[in-house]
Amino acid sequence: MRWFTVLKRILLVYGESIRRIEGNIDLPPEPLNQAAKLIKSFVEEYHEEQEEKFVFPRLKAAGTASWS
């Protein structure tokens, strides 16, 4: 559940970035860069690992995996 909190905060960063871009207000790149790194980390290090551990074995066991 911690990731949901992190993702909500990233969406706040993106929302503020959009507001600044549309309002022609200065936008430092670092918050967007950090948000992108967090998203990459989530997808590559957490989400994919969870799929490999829990989802894919069940799909394969059920015979519904398209790669089996």
Backbone torsions as a table, in degrees:
resi	resn	phi	psi	omega
1	MET	NA	-20.5	178.4
2	ARG	-60.4	-35.7	-178.4
3	TRP	-63.5	-32.9	178.9
4	PHE	-64.1	-38.7	177.1
5	THR	-64.6	-43.8	178.0
6	VAL	-62.0	-45.8	-179.4
7	LEU	-63.2	-38.1	176.8
8	LYS	-62.2	-39.9	179.1
9	ARG	-67.9	-37.3	177.0
10	ILE	-63.7	-39.9	177.1
11	LEU	-62.9	-33.3	174.7
12	LEU	-64.3	-41.7	177.7
13	VAL	-61.6	-45.5	179.7
14	TYR	-63.7	-42.5	178.6
15	GLY	-60.9	-44.0	178.2
16	GLU	-66.1	-36.5	177.8
17	SER	-63.0	-43.9	178.2
18	ILE	-61.4	-44.4	179.8
19	ARG	-58.5	-43.0	-179.0
20	ARG	-69.5	-40.7	179.0
21	ILE	-63.1	-47.6	-179.8
22	GLU	-65.2	-31.0	179.8
23	GLY	-91.0	5.4	-179.0
24	ASN	54.3	42.7	179.5
25	ILE	-104.1	146.1	-179.6
26	ASP	-51.8	134.7	-179.3
27	LEU	-129.9	103.2	176.4
28	PRO	-66.3	137.3	-174.6
29	PRO	-73.9	-22.5	-172.4
30	GLU	-60.6	-43.5	177.9
31	PRO	-59.9	-39.4	177.3
32	LEU	-67.2	-40.4	178.5
33	ASN	-61.8	-44.7	178.7
34	GLN	-65.2	-39.7	178.3
35	ALA	-63.1	-42.8	178.9
36	ALA	-63.4	-39.6	178.1
37	LYS	-64.2	-39.9	178.0
38	LEU	-64.5	-41.9	178.1
39	ILE	-62.1	-45.9	179.0
40	LYS	-59.3	-44.9	179.1
41	SER	-61.3	-44.2	180.0
42	PHE	-60.2	-48.4	-176.9
43	VAL	-66.2	-48.4	-172.6
44	GLU	-79.5	-36.8	-171.9
45	GLU	-101.0	-22.7	-176.6
46	TYR	-114.2	-59.6	-173.8
47	HIS	-61.9	-48.6	179.9
48	GLU	-63.0	-38.4	178.6
49	GLU	-62.8	-42.2	179.3
50	GLN	-64.7	-39.9	176.4
51	GLU	-61.7	-46.4	-179.3
52	GLU	-61.3	-38.7	-177.5
53	LYS	-76.8	-42.8	-167.2
54	PHE	-114.2	-43.2	-172.9
55	VAL	-81.3	-54.1	-174.7
56	PHE	-60.1	-42.4	177.9
57	PRO	-60.7	-36.9	178.9
58	ARG	-69.4	-40.3	177.0
59	LEU	-63.6	-42.4	179.5
60	LYS	-64.8	-44.3	179.4
61	ALA	-63.0	-33.4	-179.8
62	ALA	-81.6	-8.3	-178.9
63	GLY	75.4	19.6	-179.0
64	THR	-105.0	1.3	-179.6
65	ALA	-77.2	129.2	-177.4
66	SER	-71.7	-16.3	-179.8
67	TRP	-96.0	-5.9	-176.7
68	SER	-79.4	NA	NA
